[in-house]
């Protein structure tokens, strides 16, 4: 039966190879003083070129997350943002590639100051623990318990104060579907999760977050990420501008996540009212930044794994992580 899956495996492996090459290039050029928007645009243009972007056939799977410090996920600069990457920042670089809707979701943390090394080591090891525990017929709650145990065995000293690293309890790994970054299953990062089992043929993003804060995130800051609801049927829209914007979204992103910069790039202007209308009518889901308490630091590592009948393939693994 496995040979029927070959084209899917090859699409995933192609997307993963682009991910590896792009992150290798980005690591070689990133340094303090760069504008966040320049980092994102360089990364995205490199993906577009290497994957031979082609409508919904191949390209970027979701916006480049470059969340800083206490922001765990879903932050990317909107146009005109002047945020600069600093020497003392902890940046999670989370980006996705896809071929034919088969998504590779992988992330790593960049910190120039070696003071943060134990914080990065905590989430790197926790992610690898999650990968090691994962498998066909494994209960999701068991993966979460193993992740938490490793994550919370670490401590980090930041500016003379020692913190136990906490595993974010309300941010999870997830199964991945075709053109669907968050499919129905969640992989917890703490103990006490659900008893649901992983199954053969499933694709998962195993991602862990180590925090020096409360270990809990909430929505904060200006929204940049949006995604069309995967299961949404036909919703009648009154505003012609909203209909028009939805047509652009359907054509360019379908159910893949996008950000405001991607709309700007397509020549869309003055769309915020129409976008709000699409969100209010339940067609589009806003995905605001997720933040722990101010002053805290969060690290993240993430890989995409494929549960094949005979083995577990870590699709996005490279020689960097």
N, C-alpha and C positions, 0 to 999 in steps of 0.2 A: 504493500500500500504506500510505502514511503516515497516511491519514485513519482507518484502523482503530485507530491508536494514539492518536487524539485524546482519548478519555476518560482514558487514562493520563496524557498530558501535562497535562491539565487538573487531575487530582488532584494531581500533583506541583506545579503552579504555585500551586494553592490552599494546599498545605502550606507552600510557600516564602514566600508572601505573609504567612502567619501568623508564620513564622520572622523575617522582616524587621521586622514590627511589634513583636514581642515583644522582640527584641534592641534595637531603638531605644528602647523604653520602659525596659528594664533599664539601658541606658547612662545614661539621664537620672536614675535614682534611686540607682545604686550609689555608695557612698562608704566610706572607711575607717571602721571602728567597727561596721559591720553584722555581725550573726551570719550565718554561711554558710547556716545552715538557713533563715533568713528570706529570703535572696536566692533560694534554690532554690524555696521554697514560693511566693513571689511570682511567680517566673518560670513555674512549673508551673501555677499557678492562672490566669495570664494566657493561657497556651497553651490550657488547657481551655475558657476562655470564648471566645476568638477563633476556635477551630477548631470550636466547638460539639461538644465531646467526646461521642461516642456509641459506647459499647462498643468493639468492634474495628473499627468503621467509620471513626472519625476520632479523633485524640487525640495523646498524647505517644508518641514512638516508642522512647525509651529514657530512663534517668534523667539528670538534669542533672549533667553533669560540671563540677565547679568546682575542679579540681585546682590546688594551690598550689605555686609555687616548683619544687623538684626532683621533684615528682609530675607526671608527664606526662599521665596519663589515668586514668579509671575511679574517681575519688574523688568521692563525694557524702556529705554527713553522714548518719550513722544517727541515729535519734531520740535526743534528749538531748545531742547533740554541742554543745559550747559554743565551737567555733572561731570566731574573729572575724577579719574581713578587715582587714589592716593596710595602712598607707600604703606600706610597702616590699615588699608581696607582688606576685608575678606570677601572676595567676589566668587559667587557661584555661577559658572558658565554652563548653562543648560540649553542645548540646542538639539534639533531633530532633523533628520533627513528621511526622505521616502522615495521609493520606486514603486510605481503602480499602487500606491496607497498602503504599502507595507512599510511601517514606520520603525525607525531606529531612534530611540530616546536614550541619550547618555549625557552625563554631566560630571564636571570635576570642579574643584575649588582652587582659586588662585590667591595666594597671599605672599607678598614680597618679604614681609617681616618674619624671620624664623621663630619669633615668639609664639606664633600660632601653630607651629608644626604639630604639637600633640592634638590640637583640635581637628586638624585635617586628618591625622592618622586615625583618630577615633571613627570618623564617618567612613574612611576608606576601609578600615578593617570590618566595621559593622556591615557595610555593603557586601564585602566578600563573604562574611558569615551568612548573610541572607541568601546569597547565591549558592553557597555550599549546602545550606539546609533545604533549599527549594528542590522540588522534584515531583514527579507524577504521584498522586495520592497523598502528598504531604498536606497537613492541615495548615491553613494560612496563619492561625494563631501560634503555631509552633515556630514558624519563621519569625514572627514578631517578637516572641519571647527570646529567641536566640540573638536577634539584632540588639535588643535592649540590653541584654546582659553584657555583651561586648562593648557597646557604646558607653555604658555607664561605669565601665571599669577604668575609664580614662579621666585624668584631670589635666587642667591647663592653667598655667600661671600667666595672667595678663596684667602688666604694669603693677607687679607686686601682690596681686590678689589671686588666690587659687579658687578655681571653679571646678565642680564636678560637671563633666559633660552630660547633658541630658538628651535623650532621644525624643524628638518632637512627636507628641502623642496624637496630634490631629492632622498630620501630613503623611500620606501613605504611598507605597508603591502601587502598581495597578496593572491589570491585564490590558493588552493593547489589541484593538481590532483593526480591520482594514478601513482606512480613513477615519479611524476612531482612536484618538490618543488615550482616552480613559474609558476602557470597556467596563463590563459589569463587576469584575472582582477587584477588591482592594487588598494590598499586602501591608498589614500593620507594622509599625516600627516599635511597638511596645507589647507587653504581654496582655492576655485577656481578650484577644480579638476573636473573630468568629471561627467556627469549626469547619467551614467550607474547605473542600480539598482542591488542590491544583490538579489539572487534568492534562492528559497527553495531547500534544498538538497546540497547546496554548503558548502565547507570547506574553512575557511579563517585563515590566520595568521594575527592577529592584533598586529603590533609591532610599537612602537614609540621610537624616539630618541631625547633626550634633550641635547643641546649643548651650551657651553659657547663661541663658536667660531662664524663663519659666518653663520652657519645654512645651509651649503652647502658642499657636499662631492665630492671629485674627486679621481680618481685612483692614487695610489702611492705605493711605496715599492715593494719588491719581491713578485711575485705571488705564491700562494700555492694551491688555489682552482681551480678545473676544473670540467666541466660537459659536458656530451655528449648532443648535440643538440637534443631536443625531436622530432623534425619533420624531421630530416635529412634522406634522402633516401640513396641509394647506391652511394658512391663516389669512383671512381677508384683511387687506391693508387699505386704509383710507388715503394716507399721504402719498401722492405720486412720487415724492422724493425718496420715501422709504422703500417703495416698490423698486425704484431705480437702483438704490443702493443694494438692496437684496439681490437684484440681478447680477450686479458686479461681484458680490460675495459668492453667489452660487457658481458663477462662471470661473472665478479665480481660486477660490478656497474650498468650495463645497462645505464639508463638515470638518475640514482642518482648521486649527486655530490661526488667527491673524492678529495683527496689531494696527494701530492708527498709522504708523509709518508706511505699512504695506498699502493702505488705502491711498495715502498721499502719493506714493510712488506710481500708482495706477492713474493718477490725475484727478482723483476725487477731492473736492474742496467743499467747505461749509456743510459737512455731513453729520456733525455731532447731534443735531436735533433728530435727524432721520435714524441715526444709530440708536439713540435713546428710545425712539419709538419702536424699533425692532427688538430692543431689550425688553421694553415694557410689555410687548405683545408675546413674549416668550419664545420668539424665533431665535434670537441671539442671546447667548449667556455671557454676561460680563465676567471676567476672571481677574479681580483686583489683586494687587500685591498682598502677600501673606507675611505678617510681621510678628516677631516676638517683641519683648519689651525693649524700649529705647536703651542703647548702651550695651546691648548684648551682641554676641557674635555667633554666626551659624556657618557650619561647613556642610557640604553635600558631595556625595559621590553616587553615581548611578550607572547601571548597565542594563541593556536589553538582553533577556535570555529566552531561548526557545526550548520548550520541553518536547524533544523528539522521542519517538518510541524507544530508542535504544540508548539515548544519551541526552545530556543537557548541554546545549551549545550557548556559550556566552558570546553572542553575536558581535557586540561592540567592543570586546576586549582588544586592547592594543599593547604596545610595549611600554606605554606611559602609565596606564592603570587598568 
